[in-house]
Amino acid sequence: GALPDGPARARLDTAAEAHLAAGLPAVERGDFTTDHWLATFAALALDPAGQP
């Protein structure tokens, strides 16, 4: 991963999970900007290759 192990990493992982949980429901709002960009960022967030 991009971050070293330690307490800061655990807090950032928790924050990332909270942001993902809050943002995923908004992926299908029906307008191009939201549908395209949120889906793109959601795919990146869920990609196992980017996980530690």
PDB file with SEQRES, HELIX, SHEET and CRYST1 records, atoms N, CA, C and O in Angstrom:
SEQRES   1 A   52  GLY ALA LEU PRO ASP GLY PRO ALA ARG ALA ARG LEU ASP          
SEQRES   2 A   52  THR ALA ALA GLU ALA HIS LEU ALA ALA GLY LEU PRO ALA          
SEQRES   3 A   52  VAL GLU ARG GLY ASP PHE THR THR ASP HIS TRP LEU ALA          
SEQRES   4 A   52  THR PHE ALA ALA LEU ALA LEU ASP PRO ALA GLY GLN PRO          
HELIX    1 AA1 PRO A    7  GLY A   23  1                                  17    
HELIX    2 AA2 LEU A   24  ALA A   26  5                                   3    
HELIX    3 AA3 PHE A   32  THR A   33  1                                   2    
HELIX    4 AA4 THR A   34  LEU A   38  3                                   5    
HELIX    5 AA5 ALA A   39  LEU A   46  1                                   8    
HELIX    6 AA6 PRO A   48  GLY A   50  5                                   3    
CRYST1    1.000    1.000    1.000  90.00  90.00  90.00 P 1           1          
ATOM      1  N   GLY A   1       0.801  -1.186   0.000  1.00  0.00           N  
ATOM      2  CA  GLY A   1       0.000   0.000   0.000  1.00  0.00           C  
ATOM      3  C   GLY A   1       0.848   1.255   0.000  1.00  0.00           C  
ATOM      4  O   GLY A   1       2.063   1.202   0.189  1.00  0.00           O  
ATOM      5  N   ALA A   2       0.220   2.338  -0.205  1.00  0.00           N  
ATOM      6  CA  ALA A   2       0.905   3.625  -0.274  1.00  0.00           C  
ATOM      7  C   ALA A   2       1.260   4.158   1.106  1.00  0.00           C  
ATOM      8  O   ALA A   2       2.133   5.017   1.234  1.00  0.00           O  
ATOM      9  N   LEU A   3       0.594   3.659   2.135  1.00  0.00           N  
ATOM     10  CA  LEU A   3       0.835   4.160   3.485  1.00  0.00           C  
ATOM     11  C   LEU A   3       1.555   3.116   4.324  1.00  0.00           C  
ATOM     12  O   LEU A   3       1.305   1.920   4.173  1.00  0.00           O  
ATOM     13  N   PRO A   4       2.449   3.557   5.211  1.00  0.00           N  
ATOM     14  CA  PRO A   4       3.101   2.603   6.106  1.00  0.00           C  
ATOM     15  C   PRO A   4       2.112   2.100   7.155  1.00  0.00           C  
ATOM     16  O   PRO A   4       1.101   2.743   7.440  1.00  0.00           O  
ATOM     17  N   ASP A   5       2.424   0.946   7.717  1.00  0.00           N  
ATOM     18  CA  ASP A   5       1.591   0.428   8.802  1.00  0.00           C  
ATOM     19  C   ASP A   5       1.686   1.356  10.008  1.00  0.00           C  
ATOM     20  O   ASP A   5       2.680   2.059  10.191  1.00  0.00           O  
ATOM     21  N   GLY A   6       0.652   1.348  10.815  1.00  0.00           N  
ATOM     22  CA  GLY A   6       0.647   2.171  12.013  1.00  0.00           C  
ATOM     23  C   GLY A   6      -0.739   2.686  12.314  1.00  0.00           C  
ATOM     24  O   GLY A   6      -1.678   2.425  11.562  1.00  0.00           O  
ATOM     25  N   PRO A   7      -0.880   3.426  13.420  1.00  0.00           N  
ATOM     26  CA  PRO A   7      -2.200   3.897  13.839  1.00  0.00           C  
ATOM     27  C   PRO A   7      -2.845   4.862  12.843  1.00  0.00           C  
ATOM     28  O   PRO A   7      -4.068   4.870  12.705  1.00  0.00           O  
ATOM     29  N   ALA A   8      -2.059   5.659  12.161  1.00  0.00           N  
ATOM     30  CA  ALA A   8      -2.639   6.588  11.182  1.00  0.00           C  
ATOM     31  C   ALA A   8      -3.262   5.822  10.025  1.00  0.00           C  
ATOM     32  O   ALA A   8      -4.316   6.206   9.519  1.00  0.00           O  
ATOM     33  N   ARG A   9      -2.623   4.753   9.612  1.00  0.00           N  
ATOM     34  CA  ARG A   9      -3.160   3.950   8.511  1.00  0.00           C  
ATOM     35  C   ARG A   9      -4.504   3.349   8.890  1.00  0.00           C  
ATOM     36  O   ARG A   9      -5.431   3.355   8.081  1.00  0.00           O  
ATOM     37  N   ALA A  10      -4.625   2.838  10.090  1.00  0.00           N  
ATOM     38  CA  ALA A  10      -5.893   2.250  10.540  1.00  0.00           C  
ATOM     39  C   ALA A  10      -7.003   3.301  10.525  1.00  0.00           C  
ATOM     40  O   ALA A  10      -8.121   3.012  10.099  1.00  0.00           O  
ATOM     41  N   ARG A  11      -6.704   4.512  10.984  1.00  0.00           N  
ATOM     42  CA  ARG A  11      -7.710   5.584  10.977  1.00  0.00           C  
ATOM     43  C   ARG A  11      -8.095   5.975   9.554  1.00  0.00           C  
ATOM     44  O   ARG A  11      -9.268   6.210   9.265  1.00  0.00           O  
ATOM     45  N   LEU A  12      -7.110   6.045   8.675  1.00  0.00           N  
ATOM     46  CA  LEU A  12      -7.395   6.392   7.281  1.00  0.00           C  
ATOM     47  C   LEU A  12      -8.183   5.288   6.580  1.00  0.00           C  
ATOM     48  O   LEU A  12      -9.069   5.578   5.777  1.00  0.00           O  
ATOM     49  N   ASP A  13      -7.871   4.027   6.873  1.00  0.00           N  
ATOM     50  CA  ASP A  13      -8.650   2.916   6.306  1.00  0.00           C  
ATOM     51  C   ASP A  13     -10.103   2.994   6.756  1.00  0.00           C  
ATOM     52  O   ASP A  13     -11.014   2.779   5.956  1.00  0.00           O  
ATOM     53  N   THR A  14     -10.323   3.301   8.029  1.00  0.00           N  
ATOM     54  CA  THR A  14     -11.685   3.433   8.553  1.00  0.00           C  
ATOM     55  C   THR A  14     -12.412   4.589   7.874  1.00  0.00           C  
ATOM     56  O   THR A  14     -13.581   4.463   7.509  1.00  0.00           O  
ATOM     57  N   ALA A  15     -11.725   5.705   7.706  1.00  0.00           N  
ATOM     58  CA  ALA A  15     -12.333   6.860   7.032  1.00  0.00           C  
ATOM     59  C   ALA A  15     -12.657   6.533   5.575  1.00  0.00           C  
ATOM     60  O   ALA A  15     -13.709   6.928   5.073  1.00  0.00           O  
ATOM     61  N   ALA A  16     -11.768   5.821   4.899  1.00  0.00           N  
ATOM     62  CA  ALA A  16     -12.006   5.451   3.501  1.00  0.00           C  
ATOM     63  C   ALA A  16     -13.232   4.551   3.383  1.00  0.00           C  
ATOM     64  O   ALA A  16     -14.038   4.718   2.467  1.00  0.00           O  
ATOM     65  N   GLU A  17     -13.377   3.606   4.296  1.00  0.00           N  
ATOM     66  CA  GLU A  17     -14.547   2.725   4.285  1.00  0.00           C  
ATOM     67  C   GLU A  17     -15.831   3.520   4.510  1.00  0.00           C  
ATOM     68  O   GLU A  17     -16.846   3.249   3.867  1.00  0.00           O  
ATOM     69  N   ALA A  18     -15.798   4.494   5.410  1.00  0.00           N  
ATOM     70  CA  ALA A  18     -16.979   5.324   5.677  1.00  0.00           C  
ATOM     71  C   ALA A  18     -17.341   6.168   4.452  1.00  0.00           C  
ATOM     72  O   ALA A  18     -18.517   6.302   4.115  1.00  0.00           O  
ATOM     73  N   HIS A  19     -16.343   6.730   3.794  1.00  0.00           N  
ATOM     74  CA  HIS A  19     -16.595   7.535   2.590  1.00  0.00           C  
ATOM     75  C   HIS A  19     -17.184   6.676   1.478  1.00  0.00           C  
ATOM     76  O   HIS A  19     -18.106   7.102   0.784  1.00  0.00           O  
ATOM     77  N   LEU A  20     -16.655   5.474   1.309  1.00  0.00           N  
ATOM     78  CA  LEU A  20     -17.166   4.573   0.282  1.00  0.00           C  
ATOM     79  C   LEU A  20     -18.613   4.189   0.573  1.00  0.00           C  
ATOM     80  O   LEU A  20     -19.451   4.199  -0.329  1.00  0.00           O  
ATOM     81  N   ALA A  21     -18.910   3.851   1.822  1.00  0.00           N  
ATOM     82  CA  ALA A  21     -20.277   3.478   2.198  1.00  0.00           C  
ATOM     83  C   ALA A  21     -21.247   4.639   1.988  1.00  0.00           C  
ATOM     84  O   ALA A  21     -22.391   4.427   1.588  1.00  0.00           O  
ATOM     85  N   ALA A  22     -20.797   5.851   2.255  1.00  0.00           N  
ATOM     86  CA  ALA A  22     -21.664   7.020   2.079  1.00  0.00           C  
ATOM     87  C   ALA A  22     -21.839   7.378   0.606  1.00  0.00           C  
ATOM     88  O   ALA A  22     -22.902   7.859   0.214  1.00  0.00           O  
ATOM     89  N   GLY A  23     -20.827   7.155  -0.204  1.00  0.00           N  
ATOM     90  CA  GLY A  23     -20.876   7.571  -1.597  1.00  0.00           C  
ATOM     91  C   GLY A  23     -21.512   6.580  -2.552  1.00  0.00           C  
ATOM     92  O   GLY A  23     -22.106   6.988  -3.550  1.00  0.00           O  
ATOM     93  N   LEU A  24     -21.404   5.287  -2.275  1.00  0.00           N  
ATOM     94  CA  LEU A  24     -21.934   4.300  -3.216  1.00  0.00           C  
ATOM     95  C   LEU A  24     -23.419   4.471  -3.528  1.00  0.00           C  
ATOM     96  O   LEU A  24     -23.800   4.301  -4.686  1.00  0.00           O  
ATOM     97  N   PRO A  25     -24.273   4.797  -2.565  1.00  0.00           N  
ATOM     98  CA  PRO A  25     -25.688   4.967  -2.904  1.00  0.00           C  
ATOM     99  C   PRO A  25     -25.947   6.105  -3.900  1.00  0.00           C  
ATOM    100  O   PRO A  25     -26.991   6.123  -4.552  1.00  0.00           O  
ATOM    101  N   ALA A  26     -25.033   7.033  -4.023  1.00  0.00           N  
ATOM    102  CA  ALA A  26     -25.229   8.176  -4.920  1.00  0.00           C  
ATOM    103  C   ALA A  26     -24.776   7.898  -6.349  1.00  0.00           C  
ATOM    104  O   ALA A  26     -24.914   8.762  -7.215  1.00  0.00           O  
ATOM    105  N   VAL A  27     -24.238   6.706  -6.611  1.00  0.00           N  
ATOM    106  CA  VAL A  27     -23.674   6.409  -7.924  1.00  0.00           C  
ATOM    107  C   VAL A  27     -24.716   6.475  -9.036  1.00  0.00           C  
ATOM    108  O   VAL A  27     -24.379   6.833 -10.165  1.00  0.00           O  
ATOM    109  N   GLU A  28     -25.950   6.145  -8.753  1.00  0.00           N  
ATOM    110  CA  GLU A  28     -26.985   6.119  -9.794  1.00  0.00           C  
ATOM    111  C   GLU A  28     -28.030   7.211  -9.587  1.00  0.00           C  
ATOM    112  O   GLU A  28     -29.192   6.916  -9.307  1.00  0.00           O  
ATOM    113  N   ARG A  29     -27.630   8.441  -9.721  1.00  0.00           N  
ATOM    114  CA  ARG A  29     -28.567   9.555  -9.540  1.00  0.00           C  
ATOM    115  C   ARG A  29     -29.277   9.932 -10.829  1.00  0.00           C  
ATOM    116  O   ARG A  29     -30.321  10.584 -10.783  1.00  0.00           O  
ATOM    117  N   GLY A  30     -28.742   9.543 -11.971  1.00  0.00           N  
ATOM    118  CA  GLY A  30     -29.433   9.798 -13.217  1.00  0.00           C  
ATOM    119  C   GLY A  30     -28.874  10.902 -14.088  1.00  0.00           C  
ATOM    120  O   GLY A  30     -29.382  11.128 -15.186  1.00  0.00           O  
ATOM    121  N   ASP A  31     -27.838  11.600 -13.631  1.00  0.00           N  
ATOM    122  CA  ASP A  31     -27.241  12.593 -14.520  1.00  0.00           C  
ATOM    123  C   ASP A  31     -25.827  12.144 -14.888  1.00  0.00           C  
ATOM    124  O   ASP A  31     -25.179  11.426 -14.127  1.00  0.00           O  
ATOM    125  N   PHE A  32     -25.360  12.568 -16.047  1.00  0.00           N  
ATOM    126  CA  PHE A  32     -24.081  12.079 -16.569  1.00  0.00           C  
ATOM    127  C   PHE A  32     -22.931  12.311 -15.600  1.00  0.00           C  
ATOM    128  O   PHE A  32     -22.156  11.395 -15.323  1.00  0.00           O  
ATOM    129  N   THR A  33     -22.819  13.507 -15.095  1.00  0.00           N  
ATOM    130  CA  THR A  33     -21.680  13.827 -14.238  1.00  0.00           C  
ATOM    131  C   THR A  33     -21.622  12.904 -13.036  1.00  0.00           C  
ATOM    132  O   THR A  33     -20.572  12.338 -12.730  1.00  0.00           O  
ATOM    133  N   THR A  34     -22.733  12.756 -12.365  1.00  0.00           N  
ATOM    134  CA  THR A  34     -22.760  11.894 -11.186  1.00  0.00           C  
ATOM    135  C   THR A  34     -22.556  10.442 -11.578  1.00  0.00           C  
ATOM    136  O   THR A  34     -21.712   9.757 -11.001  1.00  0.00           O  
ATOM    137  N   ASP A  35     -23.316   9.967 -12.550  1.00  0.00           N  
ATOM    138  CA  ASP A  35     -23.215   8.558 -12.937  1.00  0.00           C  
ATOM    139  C   ASP A  35     -21.819   8.203 -13.424  1.00  0.00           C  
ATOM    140  O   ASP A  35     -21.290   7.149 -13.070  1.00  0.00           O  
ATOM    141  N   HIS A  36     -21.224   9.061 -14.222  1.00  0.00           N  
ATOM    142  CA  HIS A  36     -19.910   8.752 -14.786  1.00  0.00           C  
ATOM    143  C   HIS A  36     -18.804   8.840 -13.738  1.00  0.00           C  
ATOM    144  O   HIS A  36     -18.065   7.877 -13.534  1.00  0.00           O  
ATOM    145  N   TRP A  37     -18.689   9.978 -13.077  1.00  0.00           N  
ATOM    146  CA  TRP A  37     -17.545  10.174 -12.191  1.00  0.00           C  
ATOM    147  C   TRP A  37     -17.649   9.387 -10.898  1.00  0.00           C  
ATOM    148  O   TRP A  37     -16.653   8.813 -10.458  1.00  0.00           O  
ATOM    149  N   LEU A  38     -18.806   9.339 -10.278  1.00  0.00           N  
ATOM    150  CA  LEU A  38     -18.911   8.548  -9.050  1.00  0.00           C  
ATOM    151  C   LEU A  38     -18.702   7.069  -9.333  1.00  0.00           C  
ATOM    152  O   LEU A  38     -18.079   6.366  -8.538  1.00  0.00           O  
ATOM    153  N   ALA A  39     -19.221   6.593 -10.462  1.00  0.00           N  
ATOM    154  CA  ALA A  39     -19.000   5.189 -10.820  1.00  0.00           C  
ATOM    155  C   ALA A  39     -17.519   4.920 -11.074  1.00  0.00           C  
ATOM    156  O   ALA A  39     -17.004   3.868 -10.693  1.00  0.00           O  
ATOM    157  N   THR A  40     -16.838   5.859 -11.711  1.00  0.00           N  
ATOM    158  CA  THR A  40     -15.403   5.700 -11.953  1.00  0.00           C  
ATOM    159  C   THR A  40     -14.638   5.623 -10.640  1.00  0.00           C  
ATOM    160  O   THR A  40     -13.804   4.736 -10.455  1.00  0.00           O  
ATOM    161  N   PHE A  41     -14.920   6.547  -9.731  1.00  0.00           N  
ATOM    162  CA  PHE A  41     -14.225   6.539  -8.442  1.00  0.00           C  
ATOM    163  C   PHE A  41     -14.612   5.328  -7.603  1.00  0.00           C  
ATOM    164  O   PHE A  41     -13.774   4.796  -6.874  1.00  0.00           O  
ATOM    165  N   ALA A  42     -15.862   4.882  -7.689  1.00  0.00           N  
ATOM    166  CA  ALA A  42     -16.287   3.680  -6.965  1.00  0.00           C  
ATOM    167  C   ALA A  42     -15.541   2.461  -7.486  1.00  0.00           C  
ATOM    168  O   ALA A  42     -15.102   1.623  -6.699  1.00  0.00           O  
ATOM    169  N   ALA A  43     -15.392   2.353  -8.801  1.00  0.00           N  
ATOM    170  CA  ALA A  43     -14.657   1.220  -9.373  1.00  0.00           C  
ATOM    171  C   ALA A  43     -13.209   1.220  -8.897  1.00  0.00           C  
ATOM    172  O   ALA A  43     -12.663   0.167  -8.568  1.00  0.00           O  
ATOM    173  N   LEU A  44     -12.595   2.380  -8.858  1.00  0.00           N  
ATOM    174  CA  LEU A  44     -11.223   2.468  -8.355  1.00  0.00           C  
ATOM    175  C   LEU A  44     -11.147   2.084  -6.881  1.00  0.00           C  
ATOM    176  O   LEU A  44     -10.218   1.392  -6.466  1.00  0.00           O  
ATOM    177  N   ALA A  45     -12.115   2.526  -6.096  1.00  0.00           N  
ATOM    178  CA  ALA A  45     -12.114   2.231  -4.662  1.00  0.00           C  
ATOM    179  C   ALA A  45     -12.329   0.751  -4.393  1.00  0.00           C  
ATOM    180  O   ALA A  45     -11.807   0.215  -3.415  1.00  0.00           O  
ATOM    181  N   LEU A  46     -13.094   0.088  -5.250  1.00  0.00           N  
ATOM    182  CA  LEU A  46     -13.405  -1.325  -5.044  1.00  0.00           C  
ATOM    183  C   LEU A  46     -12.413  -2.265  -5.726  1.00  0.00           C  
ATOM    184  O   LEU A  46     -12.502  -3.480  -5.547  1.00  0.00           O  
ATOM    185  N   ASP A  47     -11.476  -1.731  -6.501  1.00  0.00           N  
ATOM    186  CA  ASP A  47     -10.502  -2.550  -7.220  1.00  0.00           C  
ATOM    187  C   ASP A  47      -9.543  -3.207  -6.232  1.00  0.00           C  
ATOM    188  O   ASP A  47      -8.831  -2.506  -5.514  1.00  0.00           O  
ATOM    189  N   PRO A  48      -9.510  -4.542  -6.182  1.00  0.00           N  
ATOM    190  CA  PRO A  48      -8.622  -5.217  -5.228  1.00  0.00           C  
ATOM    191  C   PRO A  48      -7.144  -4.917  -5.471  1.00  0.00           C  
ATOM    192  O   PRO A  48      -6.340  -5.038  -4.546  1.00  0.00           O  
ATOM    193  N   ALA A  49      -6.769  -4.533  -6.680  1.00  0.00           N  
ATOM    194  CA  ALA A  49      -5.366  -4.215  -6.962  1.00  0.00           C  
ATOM    195  C   ALA A  49      -4.906  -2.988  -6.188  1.00  0.00           C  
ATOM    196  O   ALA A  49      -3.712  -2.835  -5.932  1.00  0.00           O  
ATOM    197  N   GLY A  50      -5.824  -2.121  -5.813  1.00  0.00           N  
ATOM    198  CA  GLY A  50      -5.466  -0.924  -5.071  1.00  0.00           C  
ATOM    199  C   GLY A  50      -5.524  -1.094  -3.563  1.00  0.00           C  
ATOM    200  O   GLY A  50      -5.273  -0.149  -2.816  1.00  0.00           O  
ATOM    201  N   GLN A  51      -5.854  -2.293  -3.118  1.00  0.00           N  
ATOM    202  CA  GLN A  51      -5.984  -2.546  -1.680  1.00  0.00           C  
ATOM    203  C   GLN A  51      -4.659  -3.037  -1.110  1.00  0.00           C  
ATOM    204  O   GLN A  51      -3.898  -3.715  -1.801  1.00  0.00           O  
ATOM    205  N   PRO A  52      -4.380  -2.700   0.141  1.00  0.00           N  
ATOM    206  CA  PRO A  52      -3.119  -3.161   0.766  1.00  0.00           C  
ATOM    207  C   PRO A  52      -3.131  -4.648   1.010  1.00  0.00           C  
ATOM    208  O   PRO A  52      -2.158  -5.197   1.525  1.00  0.00           O  
TER     209      PRO A  52                                                      
END                                                                             
